[in-house]
Amino acid sequence: MSESSPLQTPGRKERGLLERLSSLLLREPEDREQLLEVLQQAHERNLLDADALSMIEGVMQVSDLSAGDIMVPRAQMDAINAEDSIDQIVAFAVEKAHSRFPVYEGQRDNVIGVLLAKDLLRIHADSAVNLRDMLRPAVFIPESKRLNVLLHDFRLNRNHIALVVDEYGGVAGLVTIEDVLEQIVGDIEDEYDFDEEADNILSLGGDQAGLYRVKALTTIEQFNETFATEYSNEHADTVGGLLNEHLARVPARGELVELPPFQFEVLRADARQVHLLRVKKIEPKPEDTDSLIPSETADLHRPS
C-alpha cells in the first residue's frame, strides 16, 4: 500500500490542475465583464500567459470597433495621382515604402484602383506598360463596418486594403489588414518601422474634425510639442504612462480620462497597457457664478 502513494502523486497533481481549471470555467459568466474577470483570474493562476490574455482581449474588442475608429484619415493617406509620370510614381513609392497605394484621378475622392508596389517592376520589363493596366480594383467600405466582419472579408476575398467612405460617398480614409490584426496582437513592426513619430499623432477629418488619434507610446515630449501643453514627464515617458500614473492603474477600453486641456478616450487597451487613444480638446468650464449669489444676497440682508 505504501508503494502506491508515490504513483498516485502525479495523478493528484493532474486532477488538482483540472479541478482548478474546471472551477473557473464552470462559473458561467453572465456578461462580457464577468468573462474578462474569469480570464484575468486564469492569468493570475498561470493558466494563461500575458500574451494569450492580451490576444483574447483583443479578439473580444475587435467586434466593438469599426473601420472609422482605426482608419488612416484621408489627409494622411499616401495616395498616387494617376496623372503623374511613371518616374514620379516610382520615386513616391520608394519614398513611402508601402506595398499598396490607392490611385486617384482628379480629386482624391475619385479613387480608381489600388497599385501594388511590386507591379512597378513590370515597367523594367516593358516600358510600354500603362499605369491603369496595373491597377487592382479598389474595395470601398462604410466607416461603421465592424472590424471582425472586415477581417473576415479580407480573408475571404484575399484583399489587404480597403477605402473607407463617409455617408456622402467621399473617401474618409483607408484601413489595411495589418491595422485590424494589430488590434488583436499589438503593433506589428517591420524593417520600415524604425521611425514612425510622424504617425504617432494623426488628425481625424470629416465628422471627427477636432479629434486626434494618438498612439499610447507617443512620448509626452512629442505630445507637448505638438499641442503646446505642459504635461510632466517626471514619472512617465509616454502618453499611455501618463494616464496610468493619473489613474494609478491601466485604463480600460472605452474609458474617458480628462487631463485638462484634453480628454483621452481609450480606443484599445489590454490588461498590461494602453495602445491607442482618441484625444479631443475640452473647453474650460465657465466659472460657477451661481455660488456667488447667496453671499451677495446675504450681504444685502446683513444687519448694519
N, C-alpha and C positions, 0 to 999 in steps of 0.2 A: 504493500500500500504506500509505503514511504517513497518507493521508486517512481510512483506515478505522478507525484506532485510536481517535479520539475518539468515533466512533459506537458502538464496542464497549464503551466505558466504562460507560454505564448498564446494559448487559446484564450486565457482570461484577458490578456492584454488586447488581443484582437477584438474580443467581444466588448471590451471596455471602449475601444475606439468607435466601433459600430453603434454601440448604445449612445455614445455622446453625439455622434452624427445624427442618429435617428431622433434623439431628443430635440435637436434643433429643427429637423425637418417636419416632425410630427406636430409641432406647434404651427398649425396652418395660418399663415399671415392673412390678415383681413384686408390690407391695403398695401400700397407700394412702400409707405414709410415703414411698416412693420417688416416687410420683406427685406428692405435695406438694413434694418436693425438686425435681422437674423443673419444676413450676410456679414455684417460687421462683427457679430459675435463669433461667426465661423472663422473670420480672420484673426480675432483675438485669441482663439483657441488653436491657431495654427492649422486649421483645416483648409484655409485659403491663404495664399501668399498675397502680398500687397499688389503685385501686378495683375493677378487674376481678379482681385476685388475691384481694382480700378477699371479693368476692361468690362466686367459685368455691369458696373455702374454706368459706364459709357454706352453700352448697348441699350440700357434702360432709358438713358437720357436722349438718345438719338430720335426716338419716337416722339419726343416733345419739342424738338427743334425743327424749324423749317428752313428752306433754302435761303430765305431772306435774312435769317439770323447769322449765317456764316459766309454769305457770298462776298466776293471782291466787288466793291462798288464800281459802277461804270467809269467814274473819273479815274480809278486806279487800274483799270484794265489795260493790259498790254495788247493792243489790237493793231492789225495791219490794214493799211489803206490799199485797196485793190488798184488804185491808180498810181501807186509808187512803182518805181523801176525795180527789176529783179535785184539789182545790186543794192538798192536801198533796203529791200526786204531781207536779203541775206544778212546785211550788216545789222539790221534791227534784231533779227532772230539770234544772231551771235551775241549781241549785247545783252539781251534779256534772258537768254539761256533757258527758255521754256521748251517743252516738247510739242505743245499745241498752241495755236493762236487763232482767235476769231478774226475773220476778214470782213471788212465793211466796205461799202461803196457809197460815196457821197457823205451821208451823215452816219455817225457811229451807231445810231439806232437801226440802220439798214444793214444788218449782218447777213452776208450771202453764203457763208460757209466757214469751215474750220480748216486751217492749214497745219499739217504735221511737219515739224521741222525736218524730219528725215526725208520727206518728199522733195525738199530743196536739193538733195543730192542728185536728183534726176536731171537737174539743169546742166551738170557737168557732163552727163552722157548725151544729152540732147538739148542744145541751146535754143531750139525752136519750141520748147515746151511752153504752153500758155499757163499762166497762174490759175485761171479758172478751171483748167483741166485737172489740177491737183487738189482742188478743194473737196473736202468731205462735207456731207450735209450737216447743218447746224441743228442742234436739239434745243427747243425752247420750252421752259417750264415756268409756272407761276411762282411768285415769292412764297406763297403759302404751302407749297409742296413739302410734305414731311420727309425728313432725311432717310427714315427707314424705307419708305417707298422709293425714294430717289436712288438709294443704294441698290435696291432690287432691280430697278430699271437699268442702272449702269451695268450690272452683271448680266442681265438678260440680253441687252442689246449690244454688249461689248463696247460700250461707249465710255469715255473718260471725262467728258466736259459737257456742260450744259449752260445755255444762256438764260438768265433769269429775267423775266419781263414783268412789268408792273401792270396795274389794272387797265391802263390805257394802251397797252401793247408796246410800250417803249422798253428798250433794254435797260434794266436796272443794275445788272452786274453779271457775274459768272461764278459758277461753282464747279469744282472738279471732284473726281472720285477720291483723290487724296485728301481733300478738305473734309469729306464725310468720314473717311477712315480715321482721320486724326481726332475726331470726336470720340472715337472708341479707344484707340491705342495711344493717344497722345501725339505730340508733334513728331512728324516723320522728316528727318533731315537727310539731305543728300549732299553730293560734293559741291553743289552750288549754294548751299545754305550757310556759308561762312559769315555772311554779313547781311542780316535782314532787318537792320534797325529802321530802314525806311518803311517796312511793313508792320512795325510794332503798333503804330497808331494810324488808323485809317478813318477818314471822314466818310460817313454814310450819307448818301444822297437821297433824292426822291422824297417820299413821305417821312423819311427818317433824318431829314436835314437838321443839323444841330447836334446830332448824335455821333459818337465815335466808337469804333471797335478797337479795343486795346488789349494786347496780349499781356497776361499777368506777369510775364517775365520781363516786361519793359522796365528799365531802370527808373528809379524815382528821379534821377538827374535828368534823363531824357524827357520824362513827363513834365517836370518843372520848366525845362527849356521850351517845350512846345506850347504849354498853356500859361506860362508866366506865373506859376504857382510857387509856393514855398513849403511844400511838404518836406518834413525832415527825413533824412536817410541815416540817422544816427543808429537806429536799431534794426533797420531793414534796408535792403538794397533795391528791391523791386516793388512794383505797384501791388502785386499779389501779397508780398510780405507785409506791405503797409496795412492792408486790410486784415491780415492775420493778427498783426500787432494790435490794431484798434479793437478787434473783437475778442482777442485772446483765444481764438480758435480759427479753424478753417471754415469760411462761409460756405453755405450750401448753394447748389444751383438754383437760380431764381431769386436769391436773396438780394435785397436792396440795402446798400450801405451808403450813408451820407457823410462825406468829409468835405464840408464847405471849402471851396465853392462848387464842388462836383458831387453828383450822385453816381454810384457804381452799381450796376446790375450784373450779377454773376451769370454768364451765359453757359459756362462749362466749368465743372469742378469735380474732383473725386475726393476720396477720403483723405488724401495726402496733401493736395494743393489745388489752388485755383489755376485755371488755364486761360479763360477768355472772359473779357468784360465788355459791357456796353456802358458808355460813360456819357453823361449829359451835364451841362452846367445848370445849377439851380440858382434862381434869382434870390437875393437876400430878402428875408421876410420883413414886411413893414413893421415898424415899431408898434407895439401894442399900446395905443394911446388910451384905450378904454380904462387901463389901470390907473390913469391919472385923474379920471373923472371923480371917483369917490373922495380923493384927497382935496380936490379943488372945491367940491361941494361941502366937505367938512370945514374947509377954511371959511366958506361963506356963512356957515351957521355957527361958527365958533364964537362963544360969548366974548365980548371985549373986556 
